[in-house]
Amino acid sequence: MINYVDKIAELLSAQIEGLETDEIKGMIEQPQNSDMGDYAFPCFKLAKILRKAPPMIAKGIAEAIAEDGIFEKVEQVNAYVNMFISKTSFAKETIGQVIADDENYGKSTMGEGKPVIVEYSSPNIAKPFHIGHIRSTVIGASIAKIYDMLGYDVIRINHLGDYGTQFGKMIVAYRKWGNREDVINEPIKTLLSYYTKFHVEAEEHPELEDEARATFTKLENGEPEEVELWQWFREESLKEFSRVYDMLGIKFDSYNGESFYSDKMPRFVKELEESGIMENDNGANLVRLDEYGLGTALVTKSDGSTLYITRDIAAAVYRKETYNFYKDIYVVASQQNLHFQQWMKILEMMGYEWAKDCVHVPFGLVSLEEGTMSTRQGRVVFLEDVLNGAVDKTREIIKEKNPDADAETVEEIAKAVGIGAVVFNELSNYRIKDYVFSWDHVLNFEGETGPYVQYTHARACSILRNAGDDIVAKAKEGFDPQYITGESAHALSRLLYDFPAVVVEAGEKYEPSVVTRHIVDIAQAFNKFYHDEHILVDNEDEKIAKVAMVYAAKTVIRNGLDLLCMKAPEKM
C-alpha cells in the first residue's frame, strides 16, 4: 500500500533546499477539517531558509507538485500547502489492500525475531478476583495482542501473587477458624472471610501478626504442613481464576508467580552484598537510593524473609536468561510506581545494562461508589459477578427485542456483547485515569460503547449476506473505485487506511484506547456511509464497489475488536 506521507515528503523534498526528507515528513499534517485537504504542509519554517514570505513559498510548492497523479488538487491557503489525494486511486489502493490482507490487515513485521514479555493480571492467590483486577487483565491482554500484530514473539506471563506474609495470615486463620469443606465449595469467598476475620481479630490480638510471620517463615523454609496448605489454596484459587479467564478468552504462557523465584533469590542477595551497594541496618538489608530521589529500598527484613523487590529482581534476571527478551512489559497499577523505579534502578546499579528494557506500564485505580475497595474489610465487587451481570442484562435486551430468537444463539450473542461491554468500558479511556466503578455505567449500552461497535460489525455482515455470495466474491476479485468516492465513503476510506499506523501508535504508547477510539470512529463513519449511500443498488458495478467497501469496513472493525480481546458477532 502506498505510504502517502513518504510519497508527499519525496515530492516536497525536490522543491525544498535545506531540509532533509525525514524532517519534511515530520512537518506534514493531517487536517481535522476535510475541507483543508487530506494532508497539509506549513511553510513558516521555510521563511528563514528561503528568505521569502511563507504564503509565497506555499504558492510555489503547490504549483510545482499539483500535476502529480496522486493528487486530485493542491491548493495554497495562506502559508499552507493543502493536498487532496485522488479519491479514486485512494479508494482502490486502500479497499483493495484491506480485502487482500483480510485478517492480516494491520499486521507488521517490525517486531520479527524480538521476544517481548507482557506480565499482566497477576492476582493474589486465596483472595478475590475483583473488578480492580480487570484493568491489568484486559489492558495487558490487549497490549499482548497488539504486539502480536506488530510481529513480536509475545510471551504472556501471569505473575501470581502466591507468596508473602499474607499466606502466613491465611494459614493461621484457616487453622483457627477454617473448614475444609467450605473452602472446597466456595474457595475464594471462604478464604476471603478468613482473611477478613484475621485482621478484625488482630486488632484485639496483635500477637496474631507475629504468629503469621512465623508461619510464613516456616513456609519459606519448606515445612511440609505449611507447604501443603499453601499448594491447596493455590490450586483452588487457580480453578476460580480460570473460569474468569475463560469468560474473557484470555490465556497465558506461564503462571510462574512469586513463589517460583523463592530458591533463586539468595543469588541476588549475595550479588548485592558483593557489589557493595547493599548495607545492613539492624539485621535488615537495604539499598539507599536517595541520590536518585527514590528513598530507601528494603531487600530483606531483619528476620531474613524476602520482599517484592528481591523477587522482582530474581524474576527479571530469570526472564532475561530464559527468553532473552527485547522488552519486559509490566502492566501494574500506578500505586506501584516507586516500587518499579526502585528495583529497576537497583538492577542497573548491579550492572545489568538491559534494565532499560524493563518497562512499567501503569494504570489508574478503580474505586467503588461507596469508597476504595479493601480485601481486608471484605469490600469488593467480584469480577465474575460483573461479567455474569453484563451477560444477564444483554440476554434480557435480546429477548425483549427478539422474543422468538433461538436460545443457543441468544446465549452466544449475550456472552459476546455483555462481556464485550465490560471490556470495552475498560479500554475506552486512557489507562492512567482513575475511575469509579458503577454498574449503571458499565451496563449502559447506549453511545460510544462496545455493543455499538459490535452492532455496526453485525450490520455490515447483514448487508453482505443480503448482497449474496456471488456479489461478495466479485467484490473481492476487483471493483470500480469511482463509485466509492463520495464524501462519507472517502472519510471511511481514510480511517481504514490509518488502521495499521494506529496499531503501531498503540504499541509504542502501550495504550489500547488508541485502537478503541479508532474503531469507534470507523463504526461512526461506516454508519454515516450506510445512511448517505444506497448500497444494494440495481447497477451491478456500483453494487460491487459498495459491497467491497462494506467488506473492508467489516474486516477492520473485526481486526480492531480482536486487538481488544472482544468478539465480533455476525448477527445481533
BAPA-263137 format. One record per residue (C-alpha): z, y, x. Coordinates in Angstrom, 1 decimal. Example, Ala and Ser with C-alpha at 12.3 -4.5 7.8 and 13.67 -1.06 7.14 Angstrom:
% BAPA-263137
[pt [7.8,-4.5,12.3]],
[pt [7.1,-1.1,13.7]],
***
This chain:
% BAPA-263137
[pt [0.0,0.0,0.0]],
[pt [-0.8,3.5,1.2]],
[pt [2.2,5.4,2.7]],
[pt [1.3,8.8,1.3]],
[pt [3.8,10.7,3.4]],
[pt [2.4,9.2,6.6]],
[pt [-1.2,9.9,5.4]],
[pt [-0.4,13.6,4.5]],
[pt [1.5,14.1,7.8]],
[pt [-1.6,12.9,9.7]],
[pt [-3.8,15.4,7.8]],
[pt [-1.3,18.2,8.3]],
[pt [-0.9,17.4,12.0]],
[pt [-4.6,18.0,12.6]],
[pt [-4.1,21.5,11.2]],
[pt [-0.8,22.5,12.8]],
[pt [-0.2,23.0,16.5]],
[pt [3.3,23.0,18.0]],
[pt [4.9,20.4,15.6]],
[pt [5.0,16.6,16.2]],
[pt [3.8,14.3,13.3]],
[pt [7.3,13.0,12.7]],
[pt [8.7,16.5,12.4]],
[pt [6.0,17.3,9.9]],
[pt [6.8,14.1,8.0]],
[pt [10.4,15.3,7.7]],
[pt [9.3,18.6,6.1]],
[pt [7.2,17.0,3.3]],
[pt [8.9,17.3,0.0]],
[pt [8.6,15.7,-3.5]],
[pt [8.9,18.5,-6.1]],
[pt [11.2,17.8,-9.1]],
[pt [8.7,19.5,-11.3]],
[pt [5.4,17.6,-11.6]],
[pt [3.5,21.0,-12.1]],
[pt [4.2,21.7,-8.4]],
[pt [2.3,18.5,-7.3]],
[pt [3.3,15.1,-6.1]],
[pt [4.0,16.4,-2.6]],
[pt [4.7,19.8,-1.2]],
[pt [4.8,21.3,2.3]],
[pt [6.7,24.5,3.1]],
[pt [5.2,26.8,5.7]],
[pt [8.2,29.1,6.5]],
[pt [8.9,27.3,9.8]],
[pt [5.3,27.8,11.0]],
[pt [5.5,31.6,10.9]],
[pt [7.1,31.9,14.4]],
[pt [4.8,29.2,15.8]],
[pt [1.5,30.6,14.4]],
[pt [2.6,34.2,14.2]],
[pt [1.2,34.6,10.6]],
[pt [2.8,35.1,7.2]],
[pt [3.8,31.8,5.6]],
[pt [1.5,32.3,2.5]],
[pt [-1.5,32.9,4.8]],
[pt [-0.7,29.7,6.7]],
[pt [-0.3,27.8,3.4]],
[pt [-3.7,29.0,2.2]],
[pt [-5.5,28.0,5.4]],
[pt [-3.9,24.5,5.3]],
[pt [-4.6,24.0,1.6]],
[pt [-8.3,24.9,2.1]],
[pt [-8.6,22.6,5.2]],
[pt [-7.2,19.4,3.6]],
[pt [-8.4,19.9,-0.1]],
[pt [-11.5,17.8,0.4]],
[pt [-9.7,14.6,1.4]],
[pt [-10.3,11.8,-1.1]],
[pt [-6.6,11.0,-1.7]],
[pt [-6.1,14.4,-3.4]],
[pt [-7.0,15.4,-6.9]],
[pt [-6.4,19.0,-5.9]],
[pt [-4.5,21.0,-3.3]],
[pt [-3.0,24.5,-4.1]],
[pt [-1.4,27.2,-2.2]],
[pt [1.6,28.7,-4.1]],
[pt [3.3,31.4,-2.0]],
[pt [4.5,29.7,1.2]],
[pt [3.9,26.2,-0.1]],
[pt [1.0,23.8,0.0]],
[pt [1.2,21.8,-3.2]],
[pt [-0.7,18.5,-3.2]],
[pt [-1.7,16.5,-6.2]],
[pt [-2.6,12.9,-5.4]],
[pt [-5.7,11.4,-7.2]],
[pt [-4.1,9.8,-10.3]],
[pt [-6.9,7.2,-10.4]],
[pt [-6.5,5.9,-6.9]],
[pt [-2.7,6.2,-7.1]],
[pt [-2.6,4.0,-10.2]],
[pt [-5.0,1.5,-8.8]],
[pt [-3.1,1.3,-5.5]],
[pt [0.4,1.2,-7.0]],
[pt [0.0,-1.0,-10.0]],
[pt [-2.3,-3.4,-8.1]],
[pt [0.3,-3.8,-5.4]],
[pt [3.2,-4.5,-7.8]],
[pt [1.2,-7.1,-9.6]],
[pt [0.1,-8.7,-6.3]],
[pt [3.6,-8.8,-4.9]],
[pt [5.4,-9.6,-8.2]],
[pt [9.0,-10.8,-7.5]],
[pt [8.4,-9.8,-3.8]],
[pt [7.7,-6.2,-4.6]],
[pt [10.3,-4.1,-2.8]],
[pt [10.8,-6.7,-0.1]],
[pt [10.5,-5.8,3.6]],
[pt [10.6,-7.4,7.0]],
[pt [12.7,-4.7,8.6]],
[pt [15.7,-7.0,9.0]],
[pt [13.9,-10.0,10.2]],
[pt [15.9,-12.1,12.7]],
[pt [19.0,-9.9,12.2]],
[pt [22.2,-11.6,10.8]],
[pt [24.2,-9.4,8.5]],
[pt [27.7,-10.5,7.2]],
[pt [28.8,-9.0,3.9]],
[pt [32.5,-9.6,3.2]],
[pt [33.4,-8.9,-0.4]],
[pt [35.6,-9.8,-3.4]],
[pt [38.5,-11.3,-1.3]],
[pt [41.1,-11.7,-4.0]],
[pt [44.7,-12.8,-3.2]],
[pt [45.5,-16.4,-3.9]],
[pt [48.1,-17.0,-6.6]],
[pt [47.5,-13.5,-8.0]],
[pt [45.4,-12.5,-11.0]],
[pt [41.7,-11.8,-10.5]],
[pt [41.9,-8.5,-12.3]],
[pt [39.5,-5.7,-13.3]],
[pt [40.3,-4.0,-9.9]],
[pt [38.6,-6.9,-8.1]],
[pt [35.3,-6.3,-9.9]],
[pt [34.5,-3.3,-7.6]],
[pt [34.5,-5.2,-4.3]],
[pt [32.9,-8.3,-6.0]],
[pt [29.9,-6.7,-7.6]],
[pt [29.3,-3.9,-5.1]],
[pt [29.4,-6.4,-2.3]],
[pt [27.2,-8.9,-4.1]],
[pt [24.6,-6.2,-4.8]],
[pt [24.7,-5.0,-1.1]],
[pt [24.1,-8.6,0.0]],
[pt [21.1,-8.8,-2.4]],
[pt [19.7,-5.5,-1.1]],
[pt [20.0,-6.7,2.5]],
[pt [18.3,-10.0,1.5]],
[pt [15.4,-8.0,0.1]],
[pt [15.2,-6.0,3.3]],
[pt [14.7,-9.2,5.2]],
[pt [18.1,-9.6,6.9]],
[pt [19.7,-13.0,7.3]],
[pt [22.7,-12.4,5.0]],
[pt [26.0,-14.4,5.3]],
[pt [28.3,-13.9,2.3]],
[pt [32.0,-14.2,3.1]],
[pt [34.9,-14.3,0.6]],
[pt [37.8,-13.4,3.0]],
[pt [40.5,-14.8,0.7]],
[pt [44.0,-13.3,0.8]],
[pt [45.6,-16.6,1.4]],
[pt [48.3,-15.8,4.0]],
[pt [51.2,-13.4,4.5]],
[pt [54.7,-12.8,3.3]],
[pt [53.7,-12.8,-0.3]],
[pt [53.4,-16.6,0.0]],
[pt [56.9,-16.8,1.2]],
[pt [57.9,-14.9,-2.0]],
[pt [55.7,-17.2,-4.2]],
[pt [57.1,-20.4,-2.8]],
[pt [60.7,-19.1,-3.2]],
[pt [60.0,-18.0,-6.8]],
[pt [58.4,-21.4,-7.6]],
[pt [61.3,-23.3,-6.2]],
[pt [63.8,-21.3,-8.1]],
[pt [62.1,-20.8,-11.5]],
[pt [58.9,-22.8,-11.4]],
[pt [57.5,-25.7,-13.3]],
[pt [54.5,-27.8,-12.0]],
[pt [53.1,-28.5,-15.4]],
[pt [52.9,-24.8,-16.4]],
[pt [51.1,-24.0,-13.1]],
[pt [48.6,-26.7,-13.8]],
[pt [47.9,-25.5,-17.4]],
[pt [47.6,-21.7,-16.5]],
[pt [47.8,-21.3,-12.7]],
[pt [47.3,-17.6,-12.2]],
[pt [49.2,-16.3,-15.2]],
[pt [52.1,-18.6,-14.4]],
[pt [52.2,-17.8,-10.7]],
[pt [52.0,-14.1,-11.6]],
[pt [55.0,-14.4,-13.9]],
[pt [56.9,-16.0,-10.9]],
[pt [55.8,-13.3,-8.6]],
[pt [56.8,-10.5,-11.1]],
[pt [60.2,-12.2,-11.6]],
[pt [60.8,-12.4,-7.8]],
[pt [60.5,-8.6,-7.5]],
[pt [62.7,-8.0,-10.5]],
[pt [65.4,-10.3,-9.1]],
[pt [65.0,-8.9,-5.6]],
[pt [66.2,-5.5,-6.9]],
[pt [69.5,-7.1,-7.7]],
[pt [69.5,-9.7,-4.9]],
[pt [67.8,-8.2,-1.8]],
[pt [68.7,-11.4,0.2]],
[pt [65.7,-12.9,-1.6]],
[pt [63.4,-10.9,0.7]],
[pt [65.0,-12.5,3.7]],
[pt [64.6,-15.9,2.2]],
[pt [60.9,-15.2,1.5]],
[pt [60.3,-14.0,5.1]],
[pt [62.0,-17.2,6.5]],
[pt [59.8,-19.3,4.2]],
[pt [56.6,-17.7,5.3]],
[pt [57.6,-18.3,9.0]],
[pt [58.0,-22.0,8.1]],
[pt [54.5,-21.9,6.6]],
[pt [53.2,-20.3,9.8]],
[pt [54.9,-23.0,11.8]],
[pt [53.3,-25.7,9.7]],
[pt [56.3,-27.1,7.9]],
[pt [54.8,-29.8,5.6]],
[pt [56.6,-28.9,2.3]],
[pt [55.6,-25.2,2.6]],
[pt [52.0,-26.1,3.6]],
[pt [51.6,-28.5,0.7]],
[pt [52.8,-25.9,-1.9]],
[pt [50.5,-23.2,-0.3]],
[pt [47.5,-25.5,-0.4]],
[pt [48.1,-26.3,-4.0]],
[pt [48.4,-22.6,-5.0]],
[pt [45.1,-22.0,-3.1]],
[pt [43.2,-24.8,-4.8]],
[pt [44.4,-23.9,-8.3]],
[pt [43.6,-20.2,-7.7]],
[pt [40.1,-21.0,-6.5]],
[pt [39.4,-23.0,-9.7]],
[pt [40.2,-19.9,-11.7]],
[pt [38.2,-17.6,-9.4]],
[pt [35.2,-19.9,-9.5]],
[pt [35.0,-19.5,-13.3]],
[pt [34.6,-15.8,-13.0]],
[pt [32.1,-16.1,-10.1]],
[pt [30.0,-18.5,-12.2]],
[pt [30.0,-16.0,-15.1]],
[pt [28.8,-13.3,-12.7]],
[pt [26.3,-15.5,-11.0]],
[pt [27.9,-14.8,-7.6]],
[pt [28.0,-17.3,-4.7]],
[pt [29.5,-17.3,-1.2]],
[pt [28.6,-19.0,2.1]],
[pt [32.2,-19.0,3.3]],
[pt [35.7,-18.9,1.8]],
[pt [37.3,-18.6,5.2]],
[pt [40.3,-16.4,4.4]],
[pt [43.2,-15.0,6.4]],
[pt [44.8,-18.5,6.9]],
[pt [41.6,-19.7,8.7]],
[pt [42.5,-17.4,11.6]],
[pt [46.1,-18.3,11.9]],
[pt [45.6,-20.5,15.0]],
[pt [43.2,-18.1,16.6]],
[pt [45.5,-15.1,16.7]],
[pt [47.6,-15.9,19.8]],
[pt [44.4,-15.5,22.0]],
[pt [44.1,-11.9,20.9]],
[pt [47.8,-11.1,21.2]],
[pt [47.5,-12.3,24.8]],
[pt [44.3,-10.3,25.3]],
[pt [46.2,-7.2,24.1]],
[pt [49.1,-7.8,26.4]],
[pt [46.8,-8.3,29.4]],
[pt [44.7,-5.2,28.6]],
[pt [47.8,-3.1,28.8]],
[pt [47.1,-1.3,25.5]],
[pt [49.9,-3.0,23.6]],
[pt [53.6,-2.3,24.1]],
[pt [56.8,-4.0,22.9]],
[pt [59.2,-2.0,20.8]],
[pt [62.4,-3.8,19.9]],
[pt [60.6,-7.1,19.7]],
[pt [57.6,-5.8,17.7]],
[pt [54.2,-5.4,19.4]],
[pt [52.2,-2.3,18.7]],
[pt [49.3,-0.1,19.8]],
[pt [49.6,3.6,19.9]],
[pt [46.5,5.4,18.6]],
[pt [47.9,8.9,18.2]],
[pt [45.3,10.4,20.6]],
[pt [42.6,9.3,18.1]],
[pt [44.6,10.6,15.1]],
[pt [45.2,7.1,13.9]],
[pt [49.0,6.8,14.3]],
[pt [50.6,3.6,15.5]],
[pt [49.2,0.1,14.7]],
[pt [51.7,-2.8,14.4]],
[pt [50.2,-6.0,15.7]],
[pt [53.1,-8.4,15.3]],
[pt [56.5,-8.0,13.7]],
[pt [59.8,-8.4,15.6]],
[pt [60.1,-12.0,14.2]],
[pt [56.8,-12.8,15.7]],
[pt [54.9,-13.0,12.4]],
[pt [51.3,-11.6,12.4]],
[pt [49.8,-8.8,10.2]],
[pt [46.5,-8.0,8.7]],
[pt [45.4,-6.2,11.9]],
[pt [45.9,-9.3,14.0]],
[pt [44.0,-11.4,11.6]],
[pt [41.1,-9.0,11.2]],
[pt [40.6,-8.7,15.0]],
[pt [40.6,-12.5,15.2]],
[pt [38.1,-12.7,12.3]],
[pt [35.7,-10.1,13.7]],
[pt [35.6,-11.9,17.1]],
[pt [35.1,-15.3,15.5]],
[pt [32.2,-13.9,13.4]],
[pt [30.5,-12.4,16.4]],
[pt [30.9,-15.6,18.4]],
[pt [29.8,-17.7,15.4]],
[pt [27.0,-15.6,13.8]],
[pt [26.1,-13.1,16.5]],
[pt [25.9,-10.5,13.7]],
[pt [23.8,-7.4,13.7]],
[pt [26.2,-5.8,11.3]],
[pt [29.5,-7.0,9.8]],
[pt [30.0,-5.1,6.5]],
[pt [33.4,-5.0,4.8]],
[pt [33.4,-4.0,1.1]],
[pt [37.1,-3.0,0.8]],
[pt [38.8,-0.2,-1.2]],
[pt [39.2,3.3,0.3]],
[pt [43.0,2.7,0.3]],
[pt [42.4,0.6,3.5]],
[pt [40.5,3.4,5.4]],
[pt [43.2,3.8,8.0]],
[pt [43.7,0.1,8.5]],
[pt [39.9,-0.4,9.2]],
[pt [39.8,2.6,11.5]],
[pt [42.8,1.3,13.5]],
[pt [41.6,-2.3,14.1]],
[pt [38.1,-1.2,14.9]],
[pt [39.4,1.3,17.4]],
[pt [41.6,-1.5,18.9]],
[pt [38.5,-3.8,19.2]],
[pt [36.7,-1.0,21.0]],
[pt [39.7,-0.5,23.4]],
[pt [39.7,-4.2,24.1]],
[pt [36.2,-3.9,25.4]],
[pt [34.2,-5.3,22.5]],
[pt [31.2,-2.9,22.5]],
[pt [29.9,-4.4,19.3]],
[pt [32.9,-3.0,17.4]],
[pt [30.5,-0.2,16.4]],
[pt [28.5,-2.8,14.4]],
[pt [31.5,-3.4,12.1]],
[pt [31.1,-1.2,9.0]],
[pt [33.7,-0.5,6.4]],
[pt [32.2,0.3,3.0]],
[pt [35.0,1.9,1.0]],
[pt [35.0,2.4,-2.8]],
[pt [37.2,4.2,-5.3]],
[pt [40.1,2.7,-7.2]],
[pt [40.3,1.5,-10.8]],
[pt [43.4,2.5,-12.8]],
[pt [44.4,1.8,-16.4]],
[pt [44.7,4.4,-19.1]],
[pt [48.5,3.7,-19.1]],
[pt [48.7,4.1,-15.3]],
[pt [48.0,2.4,-12.0]],
[pt [47.6,-1.4,-12.0]],
[pt [50.6,-3.3,-10.5]],
[pt [50.7,-7.0,-9.8]],
[pt [54.4,-6.9,-9.1]],
[pt [55.1,-5.4,-12.5]],
[pt [52.6,-7.6,-14.2]],
[pt [50.5,-4.6,-15.4]],
[pt [46.9,-5.9,-15.0]],
[pt [43.7,-6.5,-17.0]],
[pt [42.2,-9.9,-16.2]],
[pt [38.6,-9.7,-15.2]],
[pt [37.8,-12.9,-17.1]],
[pt [39.1,-11.3,-20.3]],
[pt [36.9,-8.2,-19.7]],
[pt [33.8,-10.3,-19.3]],
[pt [34.6,-12.5,-22.3]],
[pt [35.3,-9.4,-24.4]],
[pt [31.9,-7.9,-23.5]],
[pt [30.2,-11.2,-24.4]],
[pt [32.0,-11.3,-27.7]],
[pt [31.1,-7.7,-28.6]],
[pt [27.4,-8.3,-27.7]],
[pt [27.4,-11.5,-29.8]],
[pt [28.7,-9.6,-32.8]],
[pt [26.0,-6.9,-32.4]],
[pt [23.2,-9.5,-32.1]],
[pt [24.4,-11.5,-35.2]],
[pt [24.7,-8.2,-37.2]],
[pt [21.1,-7.3,-36.4]],
[pt [19.6,-10.8,-36.4]],
[pt [21.8,-13.0,-38.8]],
[pt [19.2,-15.8,-38.7]],
[pt [18.9,-16.0,-34.9]],
[pt [19.1,-19.3,-33.1]],
[pt [22.8,-19.8,-32.0]],
[pt [21.8,-21.1,-28.5]],
[pt [19.5,-18.0,-27.9]],
[pt [22.2,-15.7,-29.2]],
[pt [24.7,-17.1,-26.8]],
[pt [22.3,-16.8,-23.8]],
[pt [21.5,-13.2,-24.6]],
[pt [25.1,-12.3,-25.4]],
[pt [26.2,-13.5,-21.9]],
[pt [23.3,-11.8,-20.1]],
[pt [23.8,-8.5,-21.9]],
[pt [27.6,-8.5,-22.2]],
[pt [28.3,-9.3,-18.6]],
[pt [25.4,-7.1,-17.5]],
[pt [27.0,-4.2,-19.3]],
[pt [30.2,-4.6,-17.3]],
[pt [28.4,-5.0,-14.0]],
[pt [26.1,-2.0,-14.7]],
[pt [29.0,0.1,-15.6]],
[pt [30.5,-0.6,-12.1]],
[pt [27.3,0.1,-10.2]],
[pt [26.0,3.1,-12.1]],
[pt [28.2,5.7,-10.3]],
[pt [28.8,6.4,-6.6]],
[pt [31.0,3.6,-5.3]],
[pt [33.5,6.1,-3.7]],
[pt [34.5,7.5,-7.1]],
[pt [37.9,6.6,-8.7]],
[pt [37.7,5.8,-12.4]],
[pt [40.0,4.9,-15.3]],
[pt [39.2,1.5,-16.9]],
[pt [38.5,1.9,-20.6]],
[pt [37.5,-0.9,-23.0]],
[pt [35.7,1.6,-25.2]],
[pt [33.6,2.9,-22.3]],
[pt [32.7,-0.5,-20.8]],
[pt [31.7,-1.9,-24.2]],
[pt [29.7,1.2,-25.3]],
[pt [26.0,0.1,-25.1]],
[pt [24.6,3.5,-26.0]],
[pt [22.9,5.8,-23.5]],
[pt [22.0,5.0,-19.9]],
[pt [23.6,1.6,-19.8]],
[pt [22.8,-1.9,-18.6]],
[pt [21.8,-3.0,-22.2]],
[pt [19.4,-0.1,-22.4]],
[pt [17.6,-1.2,-19.2]],
[pt [17.6,-4.8,-20.2]],
[pt [16.3,-3.9,-23.7]],
[pt [13.4,-2.0,-22.0]],
[pt [12.6,-5.1,-20.0]],
[pt [12.6,-7.2,-23.2]],
[pt [10.4,-4.6,-24.9]],
[pt [7.8,-4.9,-22.1]],
[pt [7.9,-8.7,-22.3]],
[pt [7.3,-8.5,-26.1]],
[pt [4.2,-6.3,-25.5]],
[pt [2.9,-8.8,-23.0]],
[pt [3.4,-11.7,-25.5]],
[pt [1.6,-9.7,-28.2]],
[pt [-1.2,-8.9,-25.8]],
[pt [-1.8,-12.7,-25.2]],
[pt [-2.1,-14.8,-22.1]],
[pt [-5.8,-14.1,-21.7]],
[pt [-5.4,-10.3,-21.5]],
[pt [-2.4,-10.6,-19.2]],
[pt [-4.4,-12.9,-16.9]],
[pt [-7.3,-10.4,-16.9]],
[pt [-4.9,-7.5,-16.1]],
[pt [-3.6,-9.4,-13.1]],
[pt [-7.1,-10.0,-11.9]],
[pt [-8.1,-6.4,-12.0]],
[pt [-8.2,-3.3,-14.2]],
[pt [-9.9,0.1,-14.6]],
[pt [-7.2,2.7,-13.5]],
[pt [-8.9,5.6,-15.3]],
[pt [-7.1,4.5,-18.5]],
[pt [-3.6,4.9,-17.0]],
[pt [-3.8,8.4,-15.5]],
[pt [-2.1,10.4,-18.4]],
[pt [1.0,12.4,-17.7]],
[pt [3.5,9.8,-18.7]],
[pt [1.5,6.9,-17.1]],
[pt [1.4,8.8,-13.7]],
[pt [5.1,9.6,-13.9]],
[pt [5.8,5.9,-14.4]],
[pt [3.5,5.0,-11.5]],
[pt [5.3,7.4,-9.2]],
[pt [8.7,5.7,-9.9]],
[pt [7.2,2.2,-9.4]],
[pt [5.7,3.4,-6.1]],
[pt [9.0,4.7,-4.9]],
[pt [10.9,1.5,-5.6]],
[pt [10.6,0.0,-2.0]],
[pt [11.8,3.2,-0.5]],
[pt [14.8,3.2,-3.0]],
[pt [15.8,-0.3,-1.8]],
[pt [15.7,1.0,1.8]],
[pt [17.8,4.0,0.9]],
[pt [20.3,1.8,-1.0]],
[pt [20.7,-0.4,2.1]],
[pt [21.1,2.5,4.5]],
[pt [23.8,4.1,2.3]],
[pt [25.4,0.8,1.2]],
[pt [25.0,2.3,-2.3]],
[pt [23.8,0.1,-5.2]],
[pt [24.0,3.1,-7.5]],
[pt [20.8,4.3,-5.9]],
[pt [19.0,1.3,-7.4]],
[pt [20.9,1.6,-10.7]],
[pt [19.8,5.2,-11.2]],
[pt [16.2,4.5,-10.2]],
[pt [15.8,1.6,-12.7]],
[pt [17.3,3.8,-15.5]],
[pt [14.6,6.4,-14.5]],
[pt [11.9,3.7,-14.7]],
[pt [13.2,2.5,-18.1]],
[pt [13.1,6.0,-19.5]],
[pt [9.6,6.7,-18.0]],
[pt [8.4,3.4,-19.5]],
[pt [9.7,4.2,-22.9]],
[pt [8.0,7.6,-22.8]],
[pt [4.7,5.9,-21.8]],
[pt [5.2,3.4,-24.7]],
[pt [5.8,6.4,-27.0]],
[pt [2.9,8.5,-25.8]],
[pt [0.3,5.8,-25.5]],
[pt [-1.1,3.2,-27.9]],
[pt [-1.2,0.1,-25.6]],
[pt [-2.8,-2.7,-27.5]],
[pt [-6.0,-0.8,-28.4]],
[pt [-9.4,-2.2,-29.5]],
[pt [-11.1,-1.2,-26.3]],
[pt [-10.5,-4.2,-24.1]],
[pt [-10.9,-2.4,-20.7]],
[pt [-8.3,0.2,-21.8]],
[pt [-6.0,-2.5,-23.2]],
[pt [-6.2,-4.5,-19.9]],
[pt [-5.3,-1.4,-17.8]],
[pt [-2.4,-0.5,-20.0]],
[pt [-1.1,-4.1,-20.1]],
[pt [-1.3,-4.1,-16.2]],
[pt [1.0,-1.0,-16.2]],
[pt [3.4,-2.7,-18.7]],
[pt [3.4,-5.8,-16.4]],
[pt [4.1,-3.7,-13.4]],
[pt [7.0,-1.8,-15.0]],
[pt [8.5,-5.1,-16.3]],
[pt [8.3,-6.5,-12.8]],
[pt [10.0,-3.6,-11.1]],
[pt [12.8,-3.4,-13.7]],
[pt [13.4,-7.2,-13.3]],
[pt [13.5,-6.9,-9.5]],
[pt [15.9,-3.9,-9.8]],
[pt [18.2,-5.8,-12.2]],
[pt [18.2,-8.8,-9.8]],
[pt [19.5,-6.5,-7.0]],
[pt [22.4,-5.6,-9.3]],
[pt [23.1,-9.3,-10.0]],
[pt [22.0,-8.9,-13.6]],
[pt [19.7,-11.0,-15.7]],
[pt [16.5,-9.6,-17.3]],
[pt [16.2,-11.1,-20.8]],
[pt [12.7,-11.5,-22.1]],
[pt [14.0,-11.3,-25.7]],
[pt [16.7,-9.2,-27.3]],
***
